[in-house]
Amino acid sequence: MTEALLAALFVFVLASFTGFEVINKVPPTLHTPLMSGANAISGIAVIGAILVSGANEGSVSVILGLIAVVLATINVVGGFLVTDRMLQMFKKKEVKA
């Protein structure tokens, strides 16, 4: 159990450092396309959370799965709202004569 936990912790820390470095190197012009990619990844997280919460292996896993579904859904919806708002900024405004 401790070896698996240590390996998982190592992967988490490594992924955190890698993600931090990658995000810091992104120019602002690429933010919107990357936000759309992050929304797709969050959509995958929603599906995984639904699968975990539907396994019915215990009340704790169902509750944690439900919390994961709610948080991932908020992340997806919020990401799409932010992306849509940013894209609205680039649309040409109609000129009234």
SVG drawing of the C-alpha trace seen along z (x, -y; Angstrom):
<svg xmlns="http://www.w3.org/2000/svg" viewBox="-29 -57 37 59">
<polyline fill="none" stroke="black" stroke-width="0.4" points="0.0,0.0 2.7,-2.5 4.7,-1.8 1.6,-2.5 0.8,-5.6 4.4,-6.8 4.4,-6.2 1.1,-8.0 2.4,-10.9 5.5,-11.0 3.5,-11.2 1.2,-13.9 4.2,-16.1 5.9,-15.5 2.7,-16.4 2.2,-19.5 5.7,-20.8 5.3,-20.0 1.9,-21.6 3.1,-24.7 6.0,-25.1 3.9,-24.5 1.2,-27.0 3.8,-29.7 5.2,-29.4 1.9,-29.9 1.4,-33.3 -1.9,-35.1 -3.0,-34.6 -3.1,-30.8 -5.2,-31.0 -8.6,-30.5 -7.6,-27.4 -5.9,-25.8 -9.0,-26.6 -11.1,-24.6 -8.7,-21.7 -8.9,-21.9 -12.7,-21.8 -12.4,-18.6 -10.2,-17.1 -12.7,-18.2 -15.5,-16.5 -13.5,-13.2 -13.3,-13.8 -17.1,-14.1 -17.4,-10.8 -14.9,-9.1 -16.7,-10.6 -20.1,-9.3 -18.5,-5.8 -17.1,-5.9 -20.2,-7.2 -22.3,-4.6 -20.2,-1.6 -22.2,-1.4 -19.3,0.0 -20.1,-2.0 -21.6,-5.2 -18.3,-7.0 -17.4,-6.3 -20.9,-7.4 -20.6,-10.6 -17.1,-11.4 -18.2,-10.5 -21.2,-12.9 -18.9,-15.7 -16.5,-15.0 -19.4,-15.1 -20.6,-18.4 -17.2,-20.1 -16.1,-18.8 -19.4,-20.0 -18.9,-23.4 -15.4,-23.5 -16.7,-22.6 -19.6,-25.0 -17.4,-27.9 -14.7,-27.2 -17.1,-27.3 -18.7,-30.5 -15.2,-32.2 -14.2,-30.9 -17.5,-32.2 -17.0,-35.6 -13.5,-35.9 -14.6,-35.0 -17.3,-37.6 -14.6,-40.2 -13.2,-39.4 -16.4,-39.7 -16.9,-42.8 -19.5,-45.2 -22.3,-46.3 -22.2,-50.0 -25.6,-51.7 -26.1,-54.5"/>
</svg>
